[in-house]
Amino acid sequence: MILAVRLTPRASQDAVAGVELLGGEPVLKARVRAVPEKGRANAALERLIADWLGLPASSVTVAQGGKSRHKQVRVEGDADRLVRLIEARIGELASA
């Protein structure tokens, strides 16, 4: 499964901050403390998404947008289960 993500590096904390529309498409908003140098922010994003979904870090990789704020993040696993998990996690953000 591929997730569209807008990443903000150098944030005050690592967090998934919700969903927004970007060009008419929904994207996950994520913030990491890491700086965007030598892949540090991408690695932090991978760890953040894995932790947020309760998955092993090895199942999450930045597939596209390595040098952009707008990324495509690949999450490995059963697609149906991942959809339910992501919807539940986004629902938790909306109710918080």
Sequence and secondary structure as in RCSB ss.txt:
>XXXX:A:sequence
MILAVRLTPRASQDAVAGVELLGGEPVLKARVRAVPEKGRANAALERLIADWLGLPASSVTVAQGGKSRHKQVRV
EGDADRLVRLIEARIGELASA
>XXXX:A:secstr
 EEEEEEE S SS EEEEEEEETTEEEEEEE SS SSTTHHHHHHHHHHHHHHT  GGGEEEEE TTSSEEEEEE
 S HHHHHHHHHHHHHHHHH 
